[in-house]
């Protein structure tokens, strides 16, 4: 049952999925915004989404979307209720927004107008915002790649695997992760160069950026639980969490690109 008592407004214009993460394990999932009020929103996770997940009541999530109200922004929320909706079709969730922070994102959803707005204080055009976001994306992926390469010798010291067993683990598992991150970094860099060269504007973001392809490039290549069970050591968690922080910045950038994409659709 929908328990929110505030006035809610449906967001019919936002028809594209965003990326969120569960705070407990930082794993990403896709979701749609159904409606919004001053302190909460209803999201849906339809069956047709590629990156589906099941959220639990009272679970804390990071929506990686800045919801701005006056001098504050909200990005985190707590799952208050869940129900299945045949019209979606899929699960819908009531989210109560928590953890107020100071605003700093150039693209956000205003809780006053309930629309996507753009802050041009640091940027003179949508073109510059989109190019800056893509630049941040490839640099963040490069940072993840550097982290992983530096962690390889550390993994050697903490693992109980030795000799041929560790060589197989490194060649089959760790090297594959590093290779995948490297490939995604190169693709993100190529997308940035292409977008910068054609001088992308609000009227042709959809022509230069494929959101589904971009989502696949920014999503994590690393599963913390698998690495924890593989190495059976809690000492790797600070390093993995540092990587997850970079990934969360990726998701925030991706969601701002989605919002710019939606703004373009409003004008077509």
C-alpha positions, 0 to 999 in steps of 0.5 A: 500500500502507498503510505505517503501522505504528501501531495504527489505529482507524476513525472510523465516526462522522465521515461528513461531508467536511472542507475542506483545502488544498494548501500549494503553492497554497492551493487547497481540497479536500474529504476524508473521514477514514477512520481515525486513529492517534497520528501519522497518518491515512488520508483519502479523496477519493471521486469523489462529492465536489463539491470533489475534487482529486488529491494527490501523494506528499510534498505538504504539506497543511493539514487545518484540523482541530486534532488534539490530543495532550496539550499539542500540536495538529497541523493539517498533514500530508504525503502518504506514499502514495496508492492507489485504493479500490473501496469508497470509491470514490476515492483514499485517502491516508496522511497523516503529521502534522507541525508541532506547535503549541500548542492553542487551538481549542475544537473538536478531535479528540483523538488520545488518545480518537480522538473529537471533543471540546469545550474549554469554557474560553473558552465556556460552551456549544456555542451560543456556540461555533457563533455565535462561529464564524459571526461569525468567518466573516462578519468574515473574508469582510468582511476579504477584501472590504476587501483586494480593494477596496484592491487595485484601484488597485494592480492598475492600477499594476502591470498591463501592460494599459492603457486599454480593455483594463484597463477590460474586465479590471476590469469582467469579471474583477476586479469579478466577483470582488469582487461574488461575495465581497460576495454571500457576505459578505452571506449569511454575515452573514444566516446568523449573524443567523438562527442568533443569533436562534434560539439554536442549540443542539447539538440543532438545528445541522443545522436552522439550518446547511446544510453544503453551502451554508456550504462554498460561502460560505466557499470561495475566490473567488480563484485565485492562479495565474489572477491571477498569469498575468493580471498577470504580476507576483510583486509581488502575491503578498504581498497575495494570500497575506494573503487566503489566510491569512484564507481558511484561518481560514475553512476552520478555522471551517468544519471546527469547525462540521462537527465540531459537526454530527457531535457532534449526529448522535451524540446523535440 
